[in-house]
Amino acid sequence: MLAHGLGRSYGDAALIDGGKAVLTRRLDRMLDFDPETGWLRCEAGVSIEDILETFVPRGFFPPVTPGTKFVTAGGALGCDVHGKNHHVDGCWSNHVRRVELLTASGEVVTCDREQEPELFAATVGGMGMTGIILAMDVKLTPIHNPWIAMESIRVENLDHFFEVSAQSSSFTHTVSWIDCVKRGKGMGRGIFMRGRHANADEVGHASALTKLIEVADPVMAVPVNGPNWLLNNASIRLFNEAYFRKHPKGQKNVLQHFEPFFYPLDFVRDWNRIYGKRGFLQYQLVVPKTSDNAPLRAVLDAITKSGMGSFLAVIKEFGDLSNGGLSFPMPGVTLALDFANYGQPLLDLMERLDAIVVEAGGRVYLGKDARVSRATFRRMYPEWEAWKAVRDKWDPQRVFQSDLGRRLGLVGGAA
Amino acid sequence: MSIAVFGGTSRIARAIAQRWAEDGHAVWIGARDVEEAERIAADLRVKTGVNAVAGSFDAVDVGSHPGLVAAIEEAVGPLGCAVLAFGDMGEIDEDHADFAAARRVIDVNFTGAASLAEAVTAKMSERGAGTLIGIGSVAGDRGRQSNYVYGSAKGAFALYLQGLRNRLFKRGVHVMTVKLGFVDTRMTWGLDTKIPVAAPEQAARAIHDAAARRVDTLYYPPFWRAIMGVIKTIPERAFKRLSL
């Protein structure tokens, strides 16, 4: 049995072959809200979109949001999702104080950092394998308006990226698009975006535009699967070149609505169809920062050499908050890469990337992974054994399973 | 003015309650499962800020209905609108060996609904204003072997509402009959319907708009009016041989 929310995990985290998926999307009631403190008690099927719709007009925002608003609160906790503000605010779970969990015995257990703290910690980033999350208390962030004061800066290479990133610590939200086709001097070039929720006095005429943007969503849809040849090395190179050149040298300051800032792809319904029937795989890694960032260069080098371009790639420096267990973020640099599914050559490339990442003491994000091996996983997440011990204590019969858990040896008996 | 939704835990009832709450009306949510009703009331309070109260009711306990309506008006104020959204398809075995199960379906869907309709509109007609919305079903338009117990109860309820509408017209109370086709709720969950299923939120919007226009009978989705029009015209001599 496995809880399944909006199904936005890219890999096999929310799949259970031959088992029962418990659809939680209709468990979507908001149970209590305190406007003094921002604490919201909601059921696990409430989505980030639901929270935005209800609370942005009242001056509150989700404390952390991934790149799509189509995820549930339960999924956000199960994957311990992070966003552009990780360096300041950490992950989703860092804003959750209490969880109601349906455990394997059928008992509903309320856990937090004092009461059943082990179960709470294992459920954070636990990929749904400790039980079915029923409800949680999450603290929303106060905002003045739906606008983001944003600066975008063209970065010419990887060193320049780190320079700008270091100068951006006063911004609550940072992320950079990175051209991972470019080799040589321009390796790591991209467009760095940094922003923060706009103050009350920064927004004049912009507020009138809010309504327009809100009714415009979603703007487009990809009606059919694209042909497989649509995204090839040449078209990806062209796209990256154009995207980079479109941005003027230096810096641009704008006031941007939160929708395109946080959720650019949500404007294009079924955007994944652009990859065609073969689909795509995402590889998101984090590696600790080093003086020369050799591991990161090695990753970019391996990608450019492979000839398999990543259509969309983003890079960001994480903060120091790390939640342990199976939670992904750790201090370092994260790189998220989308590859059209080129089959075996791509899987081979990812194996090579795994080796670089493990060697550097890094890891991949389970919420997006579909293929990492059991042995590699164990080196990436050394706390897996302690996590599994807690899980097994609460679920000795292995009621809760997933294809990901089976693949990684987290819910099976044998090593 | 407030609204009471009887059978308030269904997806569509919840959407109707939310639609009215968005207009600022206080809401009473009634259901057998009070805990579930309370979660829905809480959701409405968080999302709209209105006074939303949950309570229990028993459709077959007709003696309790007048007192219940008084208690509801005590809690949320005089009712401007009431929605009878409960229904029970029952679990009736194929050869109808156990008539008690059939009787319960009739008691809930017809007797209980008619009793609540009387209790609610008695208050409304004293005030000379109000709207009663009865959620029926296209299953009530023609008896079919597969669900005629439920269908006959819903059909009788539609006739009842027709008479009530006629009686209350000159007292300023409006009665609207809603005949639902497939809507994406618990009742249709997992059914292979082959016919498009409407979203509960869209159905709620249509019901809200129709109530404002004082529509007498609303089919939703609207194409069901045409489908049932055709089904009703099939001669009985032929119909009895079919398995629709």
Interface residues (C-beta under 8 A of the other chain):
Chain A: R26 R29 M30 L31 D32 F33 L40 E43 T54
Chain B: R11 R39 I40 A42 D43 V46 K47
